[in-house]
Amino acid sequence: MKTISVNCVANVSVEEAWKKMRDLGKPHFYVPGLTGAEITSIQKEGVGTSRRVYSDRAPLIETVTAWDEGRGFTLKLHSDSGDGIPPLFKNASFQYALEPVSEFETKLINCMQFEMKWGIFGDLLYRIIMKSMHQMQKKIVISQKKYYETGKAQKIS
């Protein structure tokens, strides 16, 4: 498994950050390239909640596999056919976490864990694209910070 972890401090309380984070229907407010999202499960939060996220590519399904009330959650990424996330990953998940810094500051911690397809060739590919993957994760956490602080969707490319 490979891991990319990024973080930053938002100027909001943990409670305020959690109010926005727990809304699983709004990842397109802070994730570059997403154009929309819809909750596809009956439940709207907690373990087992699923959503479909849209971009200019095929939609992806994300399902909550862990939920720590007030602190964060983990999403497993997968496709309709259950074969992972085309085209690069055998499996992948995102962990979104909050950590109090002070009464009005919260550390946002985003961690992507994944396994590349294609064995050694996938590992070589990862070495080529790891810098851009890390930059993308940094863009996400910075956009998330701005969204949590302003409540406004971020326009990110």
Secondary structure in CASP SS format (residue, H / E / C, confidence):
PFRMAT SS
TARGET T0000
AUTHOR 0000-0000-0000
METHOD secondary structure of the structure
MODEL  1
M C 1.00
K E 1.00
T E 1.00
I E 1.00
S E 1.00
V E 1.00
N E 1.00
C E 1.00
V E 1.00
A E 1.00
N C 1.00
V C 1.00
S C 1.00
V H 1.00
E H 1.00
E H 1.00
A H 1.00
W H 1.00
K H 1.00
K H 1.00
M H 1.00
R C 1.00
D C 1.00
L C 1.00
G C 1.00
K C 1.00
P H 1.00
H H 1.00
F H 1.00
Y C 1.00
V C 1.00
P C 1.00
G C 1.00
L C 1.00
T C 1.00
G E 1.00
A E 1.00
E E 1.00
I E 1.00
T C 1.00
S C 1.00
I C 1.00
Q C 1.00
K C 1.00
E C 1.00
G C 1.00
V C 1.00
G C 1.00
T C 1.00
S E 1.00
R E 1.00
R E 1.00
V E 1.00
Y E 1.00
S C 1.00
D C 1.00
R C 1.00
A C 1.00
P C 1.00
L E 1.00
I E 1.00
E E 1.00
T E 1.00
V E 1.00
T E 1.00
A E 1.00
W E 1.00
D E 1.00
E C 1.00
G C 1.00
R C 1.00
G E 1.00
F E 1.00
T E 1.00
L E 1.00
K E 1.00
L E 1.00
H E 1.00
S C 1.00
D C 1.00
S C 1.00
G C 1.00
D C 1.00
G C 1.00
I E 1.00
P C 1.00
P C 1.00
L C 1.00
F E 1.00
K E 1.00
N E 1.00
A E 1.00
S E 1.00
F E 1.00
Q E 1.00
Y E 1.00
A E 1.00
L E 1.00
E E 1.00
P E 1.00
V E 1.00
S E 1.00
E C 1.00
F C 1.00
E E 1.00
T E 1.00
K E 1.00
L E 1.00
I E 1.00
N E 1.00
C E 1.00
M E 1.00
Q E 1.00
F E 1.00
E E 1.00
M E 1.00
K C 1.00
W C 1.00
G H 1.00
I H 1.00
F H 1.00
G H 1.00
D H 1.00
L H 1.00
L H 1.00
Y H 1.00
R H 1.00
I H 1.00
I H 1.00
M H 1.00
K H 1.00
S H 1.00
M H 1.00
H H 1.00
Q H 1.00
M H 1.00
Q H 1.00
K H 1.00
K H 1.00
I H 1.00
V H 1.00
I H 1.00
S H 1.00
Q H 1.00
K H 1.00
K H 1.00
Y H 1.00
Y H 1.00
E H 1.00
T H 1.00
G C 1.00
K C 1.00
A C 1.00
Q C 1.00
K C 1.00
I C 1.00
S C 1.00
END
